[in-house]
Amino acid sequence: MGFRITKTVAISVLLAAICAAAVVYAFVSGDDSVAPGAGNPESAASDYQAALADAPKPLADLYARGDALLEGGAAAFEERLAELRGYPVVVNKWASWCGPCRFEFPFFQSQAAARGAEVAFIGVDSDDSPDAARTFLEELPLPYPSFSDPDQEIARLFNAREFPSTAFYDADGELVYVRLGGYASEDELGADLDRYTGPDG
């Protein structure tokens, strides 16, 4: 019996050592790349450029910065909102460490491609590190930029207390609705887009 226990322990130790060696190799090999769209395989095949080809100039200028993390804080964010007057604006607050943010990101990818020629989409990456945010965006690329907001200065402008949160501005630049918490489905997001960015929104 004692031999069997010793043999079992030895095998367990050997397996643990093999796993540890594999982890060490992954780190020292330097292969930490992320396949584009790894977080949402459909996003890798999305042709945002084609989908947004008919966007008017203010929106086209916005989407030309797709996936970028913009600096400048609240002042730069408010300046961008002013530049987008005449179009409804949807602002999604997210962070790389936020599970519900990751869950709903594909909904925003899809809806931005479908509606981005008429509605402006902007991200706000709050309480996050730039390196973690960029890795996140490699996995879940966006056709629109996000403002870096490490201290949640921008998020406070639209009272976004939760992760994620989504703010809806009308074409006059007025804040009309803030969704606190994530979306459970793309249909749910689409319903809010219809309600707050449509012709009667």
DOVEX-331993 format. One line per 8 residues: number of its first residue (from 1); for each residue x negated, y, z negated of C-alpha. Coordinates in Angstrom, 3 decimals. Each point is the difference from the previous one (the first is absolute). Layout:
NUM = X/Y/Z ~ ...
***
This chain:
1 = 0.000/0.000/0.000 ~ -2.822/2.358/-0.919 ~ -1.634/-0.576/3.401 ~ 3.229/0.827/1.824 ~ 0.392/3.278/-1.887 ~ -3.599/0.957/0.706 ~ 0.393/-0.837/3.680 ~ 3.192/2.078/0.237
9 = -1.676/2.964/-1.657 ~ -2.982/-0.318/2.335 ~ 2.238/0.013/3.070 ~ 1.881/3.047/-1.298 ~ -3.256/1.854/-0.590 ~ -1.212/-0.914/3.482 ~ 3.211/1.267/1.623 ~ -0.202/3.233/-1.980
17 = -3.580/0.478/1.130 ~ 0.963/-0.519/3.640 ~ 2.825/2.556/-0.282 ~ -2.319/2.498/-1.692 ~ -2.581/-0.469/2.748 ~ 2.636/0.643/2.649 ~ 1.040/3.240/-1.694 ~ -3.606/1.167/-0.310
25 = -0.610/-0.774/3.673 ~ 3.047/2.030/1.020 ~ -1.360/3.011/-1.852 ~ -3.634/-0.219/1.128 ~ 0.875/-0.790/3.601 ~ 1.418/3.504/0.357 ~ 3.036/-1.156/1.969 ~ 2.642/2.131/-1.728
33 = 1.781/1.125/3.166 ~ 3.771/-0.036/0.177 ~ 1.794/-0.945/3.179 ~ 2.208/2.900/1.163 ~ 3.570/-0.655/-0.994 ~ -0.946/-2.848/-2.342 ~ 2.607/1.154/-2.502 ~ 2.720/-0.053/2.639
41 = -0.865/-2.050/3.122 ~ 2.654/1.788/2.050 ~ -1.668/3.362/-0.638 ~ -3.174/-1.115/1.793 ~ 2.029/-0.370/3.181 ~ 1.848/3.315/-0.381 ~ -0.918/2.489/2.710 ~ 0.617/3.197/-1.916
49 = -1.455/2.128/2.772 ~ 2.577/-1.297/2.476 ~ 2.829/0.156/-2.527 ~ -0.729/3.647/-0.821 ~ -1.019/1.140/3.484 ~ 3.060/2.278/0.295 ~ -0.470/1.703/-3.364 ~ 0.069/3.821/0.214
57 = -3.276/1.801/-0.649 ~ 0.385/0.634/-3.770 ~ 0.736/-3.677/-0.555 ~ -2.602/-1.156/2.521 ~ -2.624/2.091/-1.821 ~ 1.020/-1.663/-3.252 ~ -0.192/-3.524/1.416 ~ -3.359/0.733/1.612
65 = -1.319/-0.272/-3.580 ~ 1.570/-3.430/-0.520 ~ -1.559/-2.005/-2.850 ~ -2.088/2.995/-1.117 ~ -0.299/0.960/-3.659 ~ 0.377/3.770/-0.043 ~ -1.564/2.238/-2.619 ~ 1.159/3.393/-1.188
73 = 2.465/-0.870/-2.711 ~ 3.365/1.644/-0.503 ~ -0.876/3.108/2.018 ~ -0.868/-2.028/3.100 ~ 3.101/-2.155/-0.438 ~ 2.297/3.031/-0.194 ~ -1.738/1.548/3.005 ~ 0.691/-3.174/1.994
81 = 3.660/0.063/-1.039 ~ 0.224/3.595/1.245 ~ -1.506/-1.032/3.349 ~ 2.683/-2.678/0.314 ~ 2.974/2.330/-0.434 ~ 2.644/-0.925/2.517 ~ -0.405/-3.743/-0.663 ~ 1.110/-2.165/-2.912
89 = -2.935/-1.265/-2.040 ~ -0.300/-3.269/-1.922 ~ -2.737/-0.192/-2.630 ~ -0.942/-3.368/-1.481 ~ -2.048/-0.079/-3.207 ~ -2.127/-3.141/-0.283 ~ -3.160/-1.477/-1.497 ~ -2.193/-2.941/0.960
97 = 0.556/-1.709/-3.371 ~ 3.808/0.278/0.207 ~ 1.730/-3.297/0.847 ~ 3.370/1.530/0.964 ~ -1.870/2.465/2.252 ~ -1.622/-2.892/1.863 ~ 3.387/-1.717/0.302 ~ 1.735/2.982/1.605
105 = -2.879/1.200/2.201 ~ 1.078/-2.137/2.990 ~ 3.405/1.714/-0.132 ~ -1.672/3.396/0.349 ~ -2.265/-1.264/2.777 ~ 3.023/-1.166/1.976 ~ 2.218/3.009/-0.672 ~ -2.757/2.484/0.778
113 = -0.533/-1.678/3.370 ~ 3.748/0.017/0.690 ~ 0.838/3.522/-1.210 ~ -3.300/1.869/0.006 ~ 0.813/1.990/3.139 ~ 2.765/1.767/-1.935 ~ -0.998/-0.335/-3.660 ~ -3.341/0.810/-1.627
121 = -1.498/-2.635/-2.303 ~ -2.717/0.797/-2.531 ~ -1.627/-2.125/-2.691 ~ -1.254/1.123/-3.409 ~ -2.619/-2.279/-1.552 ~ 0.247/0.750/-3.724 ~ -2.076/-1.108/-2.988 ~ -2.319/-1.998/2.246
129 = -3.603/-0.162/1.206 ~ -0.865/0.873/3.617 ~ -1.856/-3.291/0.573 ~ 2.909/-2.111/-1.261 ~ 2.464/2.067/2.037 ~ -2.006/-0.419/3.207 ~ -0.199/-3.758/-0.473 ~ 3.750/-0.055/-0.568
137 = 0.573/1.948/3.217 ~ -2.189/-2.433/1.930 ~ 2.377/-2.749/-1.093 ~ 3.153/2.059/0.583 ~ -0.810/2.701/2.574 ~ 2.318/2.969/0.353 ~ 0.701/2.244/2.996 ~ 0.050/3.027/-2.322
145 = -2.537/1.486/-2.453 ~ 0.096/-0.020/-3.779 ~ -1.089/2.748/-2.361 ~ -2.449/-1.026/-2.691 ~ 1.602/0.802/-3.358 ~ -2.186/-1.442/-2.785 ~ 1.543/2.157/-2.740 ~ 3.603/-0.208/1.306
153 = 0.026/3.745/0.604 ~ 1.897/-0.478/3.259 ~ 2.363/-2.606/-1.432 ~ 1.100/2.487/-2.650 ~ 1.187/2.366/2.723 ~ 2.856/-2.385/0.777 ~ 0.395/-1.531/-3.479 ~ -1.245/-3.423/1.094
161 = -0.477/-1.609/-3.393 ~ -0.046/-3.636/1.162 ~ -2.012/-2.181/2.367 ~ 1.081/-0.034/2.713 ~ 2.240/3.023/0.546 ~ 1.329/1.500/3.211 ~ 1.009/3.625/0.534 ~ 2.246/1.254/2.790
169 = -0.261/3.596/1.244 ~ 2.475/1.475/2.448 ~ -0.990/1.916/3.129 ~ -0.018/3.251/-1.999 ~ -2.617/-1.375/-2.364 ~ 2.416/-0.483/-2.894 ~ -0.379/-3.055/-2.241 ~ 3.334/-1.839/0.246
177 = -0.643/-3.372/-1.642 ~ -2.650/-1.948/-1.890 ~ 0.167/-3.766/-0.166 ~ -1.740/-1.197/-3.168 ~ -1.225/-3.558/0.427 ~ -0.469/-2.214/3.009 ~ 2.260/-1.205/2.778 ~ 1.162/-3.595/-0.066
185 = 0.477/-0.184/3.780 ~ -0.555/1.937/3.194 ~ 3.762/0.325/0.385 ~ 0.133/1.804/-3.337 ~ -2.695/2.436/1.113 ~ 1.734/0.423/3.340 ~ 3.255/0.895/-1.753 ~ -1.724/2.791/-1.945
193 = -1.662/1.223/3.181 ~ 3.394/0.158/1.709 ~ 1.500/1.770/-3.011 ~ -2.708/2.601/-0.621 ~ -1.730/0.538/3.357 ~ 2.857/-0.532/2.445 ~ 1.960/2.817/1.670 ~ 2.364/0.129/-2.984
201 = -2.734/-0.382/-2.587
***
